[in-house]
Amino acid sequence: MNKTLPDAELAEKLVELKKQREGLKTAPIEAHVTNESLRDRINASTIETIPEIIKEMAAIKSEAERDLYINLLSKKHGMGKRAISKDIQALRKDKHAESQPVVYSMNFPGLVDVVSDDGSNTYLLKDGDDLSISNTYEIDGTVYSPPTKDNIPFVMARYEDVAEWYYKDDYSIFNDLLIYLKRFSFLQVKQWIIVACFIFLTYIQDHPDIRYIPMLLFYAVAERGKSRTGKAIAYVSYRGVHLVDLREANIFRFSENFKATLFFDLMDLWKKAERGGCEDILLLRFEKGAKAVRVIYPDRGAFEDTRYYDIFGPTIMATNQNINSILDTRCLNISMTNKLGEYENPTPEKALSQKAHLIAWRAKVMDKHLPLIEHIPELTGRIWDISKPLLQVCMMVYPEGLDDLKEALIEISGQRIEDKKGGIHEQIVAAIEELSPEDVPEWRIKTGDIASIINSHRPADKPVTERYIGGQVRALGLKTKMINGRSHIFLYRSDFDILLRQYKTISSDISSEHLHTSTNVKELDNAPLAAGRCSNIEESTSTHHLPDKNRMDSASLTSVDVGRCLVEPQEDNILTLETDCEVEI
């Protein structure tokens, strides 16, 4: 763990680092001719003469001889051998730089970040418990260099500022970040905690303990401060970029080349994603390892014609139009309160001090394990996946706010449950609860009985079919089987209790107000559940475990698709696939 230095020692340390840095920028490598031996000069060396000695060591061709002098210099000044070796390697690379092609990179293992040093870009590296900088970095014989300032779409922090924060403690880092954020807009305290923890999370997105990163969604009417808040967050986040379009080529480059935090600021976000054919990019950015596939070179033939893009990364979205319901499950929705006030306009320069502190924090924790966190019963499924890393970060930087964060996440989860109420899945769960016996570990229900209960609360001319209900039951992850020509649902108490918690079903009062009837047969193939409704597969594809053989009489039960339980369509059936009539969904 890095040590916190007193002010006097910190100042001395920074002066020492600056002198070494300036010394390494000078003349090319050439042997230093003197009457004294290199060994004697090392023994008599001071902080001021170290750069010259390292140049001499870099000019030595024998690696074994260089290693002896590295040991001597390390013992003399208590310096890390690794740091001395890297400085020597950097000087030797500079000597041959003109004959080597430049390969630009912003990402490789062990990189803290790219920072500004006297106006030029340089790699910031962690060397044991210290920081070091280098203009180049070699991996498997390839020498990498940071891109120029003009080729980076965000403002970089200064090396000196990062180094100063690195040798200080972080007791104020969270509150300082909150003070910065509150200059630009208004959110409730619990919402600010979510936002602040998200910002910290962007700085450790490559940490091996991180699998998911939630998307922040600001959804509100115009002039509520969505754009201002999003920009304030993006400018202080790890490599934040503000986008007002959805060009997939740009998104691929920002994701792969920069590992950037992207802020999509669009009025009709999902419609533009559909028009641009980049829905998959938005849906996959929250999960590490996810790839977007594109056929780029069709003339090259199989395999070589395809490119797989790494599109994982922190995402912020601001929109005043509804987004896709599946994308919504990847998001934490932040409601913008209608609170008038005078706020500053965010700029990248206003975030630089906080960015320097956050980069220093990244350097301290990037090679440490994240704390363990207990599961919160109210958070299940995907919302737990995306909430867990926020809770881990909160334990690290703001443990006193952990309860507030939990409460805020539970409120978001509760709102999702409220949004589900009145929908077809909530109606199915309510009907199953009404038909189910109490205190029985396993039981079965006819699919037709569920349809009858739901239809009893719907207009007579708009019934749902048994086949449709069967498809939605399978979408809930429940197992269906055919018995004596009728479709049955097999239920197990542990699985059904999970559904009850997710939908908070406490009565069988079923409303038909939210059951849409606008999808027609022509649109059926493009609907999210179309495959489930029209499947010819005999076995249900439930994601839950299949029942053991002793749970079911396999001699009397035959696995069939739920849709096959229907009798031949009558003239008055609402679902007739041969016509263009409307289909209930």
Protein Blocks (a to p, Z undefined) as FASTA:
>chain_A
ZZdddfklmmmmmmmmmmmmmmmmmccddddddfbdfklmmmmpcfklmmmmmmmmmmpm
blklmmmmmmmmmmmnopafklmmmmmmmmmmmmmmmmpccdddfbdehiabdcdeehia
cddddehjaccddfbdceehiacddddfklpcbdcddfklmmmmmmpcfklmmmmmmmmm
mmmbccdfklmmmmmmmmmmmmmmmpmkbmbdcdddddddehiommmmmmmmmmmmghia
cdfbdcfklmmmmmmmnopacddddfblmlmmmmnopmmmmmmmmpghiacdddfblmno
ghjlpccddfbdcdddddfbdcdfklmmmpccddddddddddddddfklmmmmmmmmmmm
mmmmmmcccddddddfklgcjllmmmmmmmmmmmmmmmmlmmmmmmmmmmmmmmmmmmmg
opaklmmmmmmmmmpcehiabdcddfklmmmmmmmmgcfklccdfklmmmmmmmnopacd
deehiacddddfklmmmmmmmnopabfcdcfklmcckbcfklmmmpmklmmmmpcbfbdc
bfbdcddfklpcfklpccddfklmpccddfklcbdfkbccdcdZZ
